[in-house]
Amino acid sequence: MKYMMFVVADPDAAAEAESTPDDLTIEEWLADVDGRGKRIIGERLRPLSDATTVRVSRGQVLVTDGPFTESKEWICGFDILECEDLDEAIAIAARHPMAVGGKLELRPFWPGEHA
């Protein structure tokens, strides 16, 4: 099953985070997950200052600078994982360096074909 894993920066959580010697670096995490063939693709995202939000209201396209919500947290990257089940996806996310001082959101893809 495919999962989108959003990597979320959280300044409040980062300030309270306590790392341990068992925490992986991003290079170690990538080597492990890529080595097991569990990551299809992943990328860092540009900062919030480079975000553009697009929406349509009453037939007009509205474009604004910045993210779609005002929040202290922001999505700073993503990975698409191929896992046996949610338990495996959780285990992979729990070892990601941003699990300490950040957040990882997992969302399964819709199965089957899409219109």
C-alpha positions, -999 to 999 in steps of 0.1 A, spaced: 0 0 0 13 35 -8 15 62 18 22 99 15 43 110 44 43 147 50 73 160 69 60 188 91 83 213 108 70 224 142 91 251 159 74 246 193 81 209 193 116 214 180 124 237 210 113 210 234 129 180 215 155 159 232 176 138 209 191 105 218 222 86 205 198 62 188 183 90 166 192 86 129 205 114 107 186 120 75 214 103 55 211 71 77 173 71 75 174 75 37 200 47 34 178 24 55 145 31 38 159 33 3 180 2 9 148 -18 17 130 -4 -13 103 13 9 106 49 -4 94 56 -40 103 93 -40 108 121 -16 119 158 -16 124 188 6 102 217 -2 111 254 -5 103 276 25 70 291 33 81 324 18 81 307 -16 46 293 -13 17 304 -35 -19 296 -28 -44 294 -57 -82 292 -53 -112 301 -73 -141 322 -59 -171 332 -80 -152 324 -112 -122 345 -104 -88 330 -98 -73 343 -65 -36 340 -60 -19 349 -27 16 346 -14 22 321 14 7 289 25 -30 280 25 -32 283 63 -17 305 89 1 282 113 34 278 131 37 244 115 45 239 79 51 210 55 88 211 47 90 179 26 74 146 16 81 110 9 59 84 -9 63 50 8 54 16 -3 45 -5 28 28 -37 37 5 -19 60 0 11 83 21 -5 110 51 -7 87 45 29 76 44 40 112 76 22 120 94 39 91 80 73 101 90 68 137 127 65 127 127 97 105 148 124 121 118 149 120 99 125 143 119 142 171 111 179 171 87 177 141 58 156 129 52 131 102 17 127 88 9 95 70 -20 93 45 -28 62 24 -35 66 -13 -69 58 -25 -68 22 -40 -78 15 -76 -84 37 -106 -94 73 -104 -117 92 -128 
